[in-house]
C-alpha cells in the first residue's frame, strides 16, 4: 500500500494522524525499525534533498504520556523503497517498540529542519536558473551538504546554451560571473516571486512547461516553477519541498567556486544558514578590526601596510641571519676539532645546513651542530670514507628513537625528546 504524501498537498502541514500499515526490524541495525503508514507528512530523502525528521506518538495506546514517554518514537530517516515511504524509527530497547499494523499515531515533523531544507532547495533552483539565463550553464550536480550547498555548472553538456556554431558560450564560471548570478538570484528572492508545483501524469503534458532541463522520467512528474510561467526565473522537474514564494528564502550567498571534472562547482548557502555564515564572518572582521584599531572598511589598506612591513622585516632578518651564519662559520673554523658539538637556540635547522655547506670542506672528522629547540642534530664532515654523515645517522639514531638521514657531507637526526638527544650525543662523542 502506497502512503498518501500529504506534503504534496500542503507543504506547510506539520502534523497529522495516520494508521500503521507495517512494522519490521531494520536488518543489521539493532534498535531501528522500518515503519509504514497509510499517509504521511514526512518527505523522504530524494532529489538531492535531505529527508524530514520528527516523531510519531502512539496515541491509541492508553500508556502514552507524551513526548518523553516510551511510546513517543523518533523518526530519524525516511526512505522511498519501490514507491513506498519507509520511516526509520529508533528505540533504545527493541522491546519498547509497541507499534503494530492497524494502530493510530500522531506524526509530527521537525519544522525547523523542513523549512531549512525548503529554503536551501528553492535557493538552488533560483541560482541554477540565474546561471542558465545569464550564461547558459547547466546544473549537472546538486548536493545539500552540512557546510554548504554545491552545484556543478557545465557549459558543454546537452542542456547548456551554446553559440550558433555549436561551441560552448563559456569555458568556466569566473568569480565575476558568479557574483552576477548571485545578484540576479537575490533579485528574484527580494521580488518574492511565487513558487508553484504542478503534477503531470505523462511526459507529453510536462514538456509543455518552459523546462530548464530535459526530463528523465516519463510518468508522475512534478514541475516546480518560480515566477511568471511565461517568463520564469526557473522551471524544472523536482520532487522536493519548497516554500510558496521566493521571499521566504531570505538571502542567498556564494562562498567560493572551484573547478571540478571540467565543470565549475559553486559553494553557497541560503536562508538562516547564509545569515549565520555572514554573521560569523562579520564577527571575525569586527574582531580583527578592533585588534588593529581599524574600521572594517580600512582593513584592506591596513593589511597591505602590514604585508609591506612584514616583507621589510623578513628582508632585514635574512640579512642579519646571513651575517650571523657567516660569523659562526668563521668561529667553527677557529675551534674546529674532531667530534666537535655546538649547541644553538637562535638558529633554525635550515640555518645550520647553510653553515654545513660552508664548513664541510674544513671538517677533519664529523662534527655535530645541535638545534636545541627542535631536538635535531646536523652532522657535518668532508665526506671522506669513514666520516660519512648519512651512515652515522643510520647506525646511531635507530637506537635512540630518532628519524632522519642525509648524504655523505651532511645529515640530520630528529629526536623525540631531549633525553634521547643527549644519549645520542654521548654516543657520538665517544665513538672511535
ABEGO torsion letter per residue (X at the ends): XBBBBAAAABAABABBBBBBABBBBBBGBBGBBBBBBABBABBBBBGGBBBBBEBBBBAABAABAEAABAABBBBABBBBBGGBBBBBBBBABAAABABBBGBBBBBBBBAAAAAAAAAAAAAAAAAAAAAAAAAGBBBABBBBBAABBBBBBBAABAABBBBAAGBBABABBBAAAAAAAAAAAAAAAAAGBBBBBBBBABAAAAAABBBABBBABABGBBBBBBEBAABBABBBBBABBBBABAAAAGBBBBABBBBBGGBBBBBBBBEAAAAAAAAAAAAAAAAAAAAAGBBAAAAAAAAAAAAAAAAAAAAAAAAAAAAAAAAAAAAAAAABBBGBBBBBAABBAAAAAAAAAAAAAABABBBBBBBAAAGBBBBBBAGBBGABAAAAAAAAAAAAGBBEEEBAABBBBBBABAAAAAAAAAAAAABX
